[in-house]
């Protein structure tokens, strides 16, 4: 009987795991909720069953057992870092594709992980558990403002609040604590200094508890409200010496806790002092793992499965080399001007392709996008022999990507990757917030221009399009465009709109 891998997740990551399973002769099985009855991930599963929630441990494990699962992959999010879930899976004699529950508990408690790092001599920022406003003010007297209030029990941007000198400290603590309780069932928060000019660097690790290796680093500094938008590998800013030190510290930490399977060690890198500080360990597969796969040629999901099946990692650090550069853009279903979720039915969908372009998506034409789940609907990944080529391919991919029926952040990402600080690789975690208004203005300008062209074509449908274009010189001048470029745009919209209408 074939090895049956139960995927306790949905959407893009469920499809990603199922593809590796199918390619290697395994049988992907899984679950869906009523809201996901028509979800694309179901087409990749050989067998599945409806559940009430992706967060119901007992129900999901019972379904896994009922479907004859040999192993279970949690994906990311939902129950992926829940040690009780991993224990319950093991109790049913189903192999858990991920780290041990004890490793999850240690990495899930950020302060315990910081203590381990400190004992190993890995730099960390000072911290203090916060019970009330007095604790924060005492910490501020020693370290100054600004500060970060952070959840002890999790990550992903949840339970994190920036605190400046004149802010309402008590209210911010209360908000962060409630958010932490809701997200992680742990209301504890702590405070640490907030470094203004910092990069977010993370190291991908693989291990079997004894043999631990790294797959180099990723940079994830383009963030909005502590959630990532664009990631790349390797970091365009680190020197080879800095890279070697950061990856060595990541491996030392993972070795100390006898880490097994795939995980990520996250660091903050101060651009001014050029020092790094350990932040946390993510005991799961990361959303941005494809950029690491693109530069190393490894299938990280396959390695997760093999480590689980054979209890050994068949790679040494000397086997790993880095080739080229990769960039990933997260595609969100949202209004790019108001940053609010966009829901509805995907009326037409066309992915980009060509050299060095990969798309991991959860939707197709006819898919329903609901506000119930995370608004990320796809990831566009571009690889090139160098960073410049990778960025050019990402830009091309964004131009080719068509998603009708929803608003997406594609126009916003196109503006971000054109900005000088991003192009030069000197951006920090405050990059997006610093230029958010500029990005929105540029997006609004682009949308207005394109809307005018489309409206003009619709108005003159069946009439002389040439006459419309010739009368558009004023429009072209207003937007700094040549009439030839405007003609090309108008013709593109005319042809693509006609094509989409025919398919409906």
N, C-alpha and C positions, 0 to 999 in steps of 0.2 A: 504493500500500500504506500502511496506517495505521502511525503511529509506535508502535513496540513498546517498552514500558518494562519492563525486568526488575527485579523487586523482590527484592533479596538479603537477605531478612529474613522474619520470621514474625509471627503473632499480631496484636495491636492495630495496630501501626504499619504492617504490610504491608497490612492492610485500609484504614487511613487513606490510604495512598498510592494504592492501587488505586481507591478511590472518586473521588479527584481525577482520576486517569487516565481512568476511564470517563466521568465527567461532561464531559470536554473532548475526547472522541473519540479518545483514545489506547488502546492495547491493553496491559493489564497482564498480564505473565507472570512466572513465578517458580519457587521451589523449596520443597521440604518434606523433612523427615527421616522415617525410619520411625516415630519417636515421634509425629510430627505428621500421620500419615496421614489422620486424621479432623479435622484442625484447621480452624477456621472460615475462616481466610484463604484456603484453597484454593478456596472457593466464589466468590471475587472474581477469580480468575485465569482468563484465557481458555485458558492453557496452562501446564503446570508439569511438573517432573520431580524425582524423588527424588534427594537427595544424602546423603552420609554424615554431613556436619556443616555447620553454617552458618559455620564458621570455616576451611574448606578453600578457600584462594584459587584454586588451580589448578582444582579440580573445579567450583567455582561459575562461574568465568569461562568454562570450556569449555561448561558447560550454557547460559550466557547466549548464547554464540556459536552453539551448536547450535540454540537456539530463535529465532534471528534477531533478537536484541535490538539496537535502535538506541541505547538509553541504559540506564543502570543506576542505580537509586536504592538506597543502602545502608541507609536507615532510620537507627536509632540502635542503639548497642551493637554486638556482634559485630565486623564489619570496617569499621564506618562511619568510623573515624578512622585507618585503616591506610594509610599512603602507598604501600606496596608493592602493596596491593590496587588502589588508584586507578591506579597506573602500569600494572599488568597489564591492567586494563580498557581503558586507552587504547591499549596495544599491540595489542589485538584490534580496534581501530577502533570501539570502543563508547564513547559519551559518558558520562562519569562525572558524575552529578547531585550535585555537592558542590564543595568548595573544591579547589584544586590540591594536588598532593602536597607541594610546598614549603611552602604555607601550613599543611598538616597537620603537617609536621615542626616548624615553628616553634611552632605553638600546642600541639603535643603535648609539647614540651619546655618545661615551665613556667618554668624559669630563663631560657631564651633570651627567652621572652615578657616576663618581668619586666625583663630588661635593655633591651628595646625600650621598654617603658613608662617606665622610669627616664629614658632619653634624651629622651623626649618631655615630661618633667616631670609625668608622671602618678604620684601617690603609690603607693608599694609598701611592704610590710613588709620589714624586713631579713631576709636568709636566708643559709644556709651549707650547702654540700654536706657530707654526713655520711659519713665512712668508718668511724669507730669511736666509742666512748664518749667519748674525749678531746675530739673535735670538739664534741660536744653540751655538755659541761661548760664548755668554753671559751666557747661561745656564750651559755650560761646565766649566766656570770659578768658578761657585759656587759648582757644583756637580761632576766635573771631567768626564773623559772617562773611559770605553766605555759607549755609549748612544744608545738608540733605537729611530728611527724615525717610527712613527706608524700612520696609517689612523684613523681619527676621526670617520668615518662612518661605520666601519665594522670590520670583523675578518677573520678567516680561513687562516691566513698567508698572506693575500693580503695587499699590501701597508705597509709592515714592512721591515725595513732595519737596520742592525747593523752598528754602526758608531764608528770607532776607531780614535785615535788622528791624524793619518797621512792620513786619507781618504779624498777624494774630497767631502767636505760637500755639496757644491752647487749641484753637480751632483746627489748625493744620495737623496737629498731633491726632486729634479726634478723627479727622477725615482719613488720614493715612491708616490709622488703626482699624477703623471700620472696613476700609477697602481690603486690608490685609486679612481680616477675619472672614470676609466674604469670599475672597479668592483662595486663601490657603488654610482656612480654619485655625488660624493662629494670629491673634491680634497684636502680638509683640512688635514693637518698632524700636529702631535705634537711630542715633545721630552720628554723622561723620562730616568732616569738612567737604565743601564743594569746590573743586578746582575748576577755574574758568576755562583755561586753554588746555583741554584734555582730549585725547583720542581714546576711543573704545576699541581695544585690541583683544581678540579671543583666539585661543589655541585649540585646534581640534586634536583630541587624543583618542587612541585606541589601546586597549589592554586586555590581558587575561588574568590580572591579579599579580602576575609576576613580571611578565614582559610588557612594558609600557612604552609606546612610541608616540611621536607627534606627527601631524600632517601639515606642519607650518601654521601660519596665523591668517586670520581674516581681520579686516578693519570694518567696523560697523558704526562709524561716527555720524552718519547722516540719520538723525533721529528726530522724531516729533513726539513730545511728551514721553520721552524715554522709550519709545517704541521705534524700531528700525524701519527705514525706508529703502536704503541702498547699502549693499555690502560688497566688498571686493577682497580678492586674495591674489597675491600677498598685499600687505599694507604698502602704499606708495611712499611712505614717509620714513619707515625704519631703515637703519643701516644694517648690514649683515651682522655686525657685532651685537647690536641691540636685539635683533631677531634671535640670534643664538642664545642670548641670556634669557629672554622671555620664554622661549620654548623649553629651555633647560629647566627653568623654575616650574613650568607647568608639568613637566614629566616628573620632577622631584616630588611635587605635591601629590600627583596621581599615584605615584609609587608608594608614598607614605601611607595612603589610605587603601592600598591594594585594590585599586580601581579596576573593574572589569567591564568590557564592552565599550561603546562609544560615549564620549562626553566632551565637554568644553570647559576650559579654564579661562575665565575672563579677567582682563587686566585694564587698568586705567594708565594711560601714558601721558605724562606731563610734558607738553611741547617745549616749555621754557627750561625746565631743569633736565629734560630728557631722561627722567626716571620713571619707572613703572611701579604700580601698586596692585597687589592682588585684590580682586573684588569678590568673585564667587565662582562656584563650580555648577555647571548645568548638567545634571545626570540624565541626559537623554540626547536624542538626535535633534539638531538645531534646524530651524527653517532654512537657514542660509548654507546648509551643507553642500549644495550643488557647486558653489564656487571652488570649494576644496576638491571636490571630485574632478572638476575640469582641469585643475592645475597639476593633479597627481595621477590622474587616470584610474583611480580606485573607485569601486562601488562601495560606499560606506555601509549601506544597508546590507549588502551581501556579507561584508565582514562582520556585521552585528550578528547575522544569522549563523555564520560559521563559528564564531566564538561561542555562541550559545550551544550549538550542536556538539562541537568537538572539545570545548573547554580550553582551547589554546588559540593564540594569535599566531598565524603562520608568517608573520612579517618581522623583520628587523629594521632598525632605523636606517641602516645602510641600504635597504631596498627602496627607500623613499626618496624621490627627487622631485623638484619643482620645475614645471614647464609652462612658460608663458604667464598670462594674466587673465583673470576672470572677474566679471562684475555682474551683480544680480540686482534687479529692480523688483520690488514687491508691487504688484498691481492690485489696488484696492477698489472696490465698488463704492465710490464716494463722489460727492460734488467737489471738484478740485478748488473751487473758490471758497466755499463755506465749510469744507472739511466735515461734512455730514454724510452718513451712510446713504447709498443709493440702492434701492431694491426694485425687484420686478423680474420680468422675463427677458432673457437674452434673445433678441430677434434675429440677430445675425452675428456670426463669430468666425473670424479668420485669424489664425496665428501666423506670426512671421516665421521665416525659415532662411536657409542659406548658410554659408560657411560660418562656423563658430557660434551658431545661435541655438539655444535650447529653451523650451517652454515647459514648465511644470504647471498644469492648470487643473482646475476643478469644474470647469464649465464647458459647454458646447452650445450650439444653436438650440433654443428651446429650454435651456436650463432656468430654474427658478432661483433667484438670489434673495435670501431672507435676512431680516434684521436679527434673527435669533442667533446667528453664528458670526464669527469673526469676518470682517468685510474683505479680507484678502482672498482673491479669487484666482490669482495666477502669479507665477514668478517668471520673469524673463531674464535669462542668463546668457551672457555673451563672453566668448573666449577669444583671445588673440595671442600671437607670439610676443606681443608687448602690450603695455597698458593703452597706448594711443589707439591701436587697432581694436582692442576690446571695447573701448568707449565708442569708436566709430560704428562698430557692429551693434552695440546696444542702441545707439541713436537710430540706426537703420531699422532695427527691430521694433522700436517704439513707433516709428512712422508707419510701419507695415501692419501693426496690430490694430484690428478692427473689432470693437465690441459694441454692437447696437442694442438699444433697449435699456441700457444703464449708463450712468455717468461713471467715469473712472478717473484715477489720478495720473493717467498717462501724460496729459498735457503738462502737469506739474513736474513730473520726473524729467521730461524733456528740458524744462527750464533749469532744473537743478543741475543736470550734468553739463550744461553749457557755462555755468558760472566759473569765473577764473579760479576761485579758491578750490573748487572741486577738481577742475582740470589740472591744477598744479599739485593736488594732493595735500594741501596744507589746511584743509577744513578740520573743524573740531566738532564736539557734540553740541555746541551752541550755534553751529553753522545755519541750520534750518530756521531756528527761531529768530536769528539775527537778520535773515533775508526773506522771511516769509511774506512780508508785504510786497517786496519786489517781485517775488515769484508769482504771487496772485495777480499783480498788475500785468505782468507779461502774459499770463494765461488768459486773463480777461481780454487783452488786446488781440491775442490769437483767435479766441473763440468768436469775438465780434467780427473780425475780418472774415473768418470762414463762414459765419452765419450770413453775412452780406452776400458773399458769392453764391451760396446755396439758395438764398431767397431770390436773388436775381435770376438764377437759372429756373427756379420754379415758376416765377412770374412770367418768364418768357418761354416756357415750355411750348414747343411746337412752333415758335417764332424764330426769327433770325438770331441765333446765338452770337454770330459774328458781330452783329450790330450792338448787342449788349456789351460784348468785350471791348469794342472800340469806344464805347461811351463810358468806360470804366477808368479812364486815365486819371481822373480826379481821385477816385478811390485808391488807386495804386500810389499816387503821390502822397496821399494822407498817411499811408502806412509804410512809406519808404520802399515800396516794391516797384520793380520794373513791370511794364505792361506785359512783357513776354512771360515773366514769372507768374503773374496773375492769370494769364491765359492757361498756363500749364496747370495751375491749381484748379481753375474752373473746369478744365477738361477732365482732370482726375476725379473731381467730385461728381461730375456729370456721369462719367462711365461707371464709377463705383456705386453710385446711388442707383443707377439703372440696373446694375448687376444684382444688387441686394433686393430691389423691388421684384425682380423676376423670380427670385428664390422664395419669396414669401407665399 
